[in-house]
Amino acid sequence: MHRSAAARRRDTAFACCLALVLGFGVLGVLLLNTSMQQQADRLALQRQQVAALQAQAQVIRLDLDLTSDPNTLAAQARRLHLRPTLTVKYVRTKGLSERRRGAARGPAG
């Protein structure tokens, strides 16, 4: 059984078209996989950075807790020869408050 030349050409063109479509499909899948792997690597790096920042924040919070402890503050005050105040004294400056009131009114003129 012999096929005509036109039928062979048509089969060859179909096979080439099919190979081309499959080739582009495989290339697309490879590019998609590569892109997804890059995003996964980037995400892993960002997660490591977040973990490092959380650890740093925890250390800072611990340091803040230690420095704001009332016993620690009292010990530091004693070392500096400070003593607790019994009354709060406010400083009043007449000139400063008058200047502020004058500035609130705006420039004269």
N, C-alpha and C positions, 0 to 999 in steps of 0.2 A: 504494500500500500504506500503509494507515493503521495506526498502532500505537495500542494502547489507552493510556489515561491512566495506568493502573497500571504498565504496562511503561515508559512514559517516566519516571514517578516513580522506579521502581526503577533505571533507568539513571542518572538524575540523582543519586540517593542513592549509587550505586556510584562515579560520577565524583567526587562530593564526598568520599567516604571515601578514595578513591585519592589525590586531591589533598591531603587532610589527612595521610595517611600519608607521602606523598612530601615534603610540606612539613616535617614533623617530622624526616624522615630528613636532608633538606638542612640543617636547623637543627642537628641533632646533629653532622653532619660539620663544619659551620662552627665549632661550639663546641669540638669535639675538635681541630681544626686550630689554633684560637686557643690552646688550652691547651698543645698541643705546642710552639707557637712561643714561648710564655712560658717553658716549661721549657728550651727550647734557649737562649734569651737568658740565663736564670739560670745555666745550665751554662757558657756562654761567659764570663760575668762571674766565676764561680768559678774557671775555668781561668786567667783573667787574674790573679786574686788569688794563685793557687798559683804562677804563674810569677814574680810580683813577690816573693813570700815566698822562693822558691827563689833568686832573684837576691840578695835581702837576706842569706840564709843563706850564700851563697857569698862575699859581701863580708865577712861576719863571720868566716867560716873563714879567709879570706885575711889579714884583720887579725890573727887569733889566731896564724896561722903566722908572720907577720912579727914579732909581739911576743914569741913564744916561741922565736925563733931564738937559739941560744946566742951567736952573735957579737953580736947586738943587745943581748942581756942583759948580756954582758960589757962592751960599750961604755957602757951605761947605768950599770953598777956603777962603772966607772972615773970617769965624770962625777960620780957621787955620792961619790967617794973611798972606796968600799968595797973591801975586800980579801977574798980567799977564806979560808975557815976551814980549818984543817988538822985539827982535832979537833972532835968534836961534844961539847958539854957539856950534860948533862941537869940540870935543876933539880929537886931533891927537896924537897918540903915535908912535913914530918912531921905537922904539925897538919891539913893538908888531907886526907891519906890516912886519918888516924884518924877524922876527921869522916865521911868517906865510909863507912868500915867501920861506924861507929856508926849511920849512916843506913840501911845495908843490913840491920842487925839489926832495925830497927823501933823505935818509941818504947817507952821503959821504962814499965812500969806494969802 
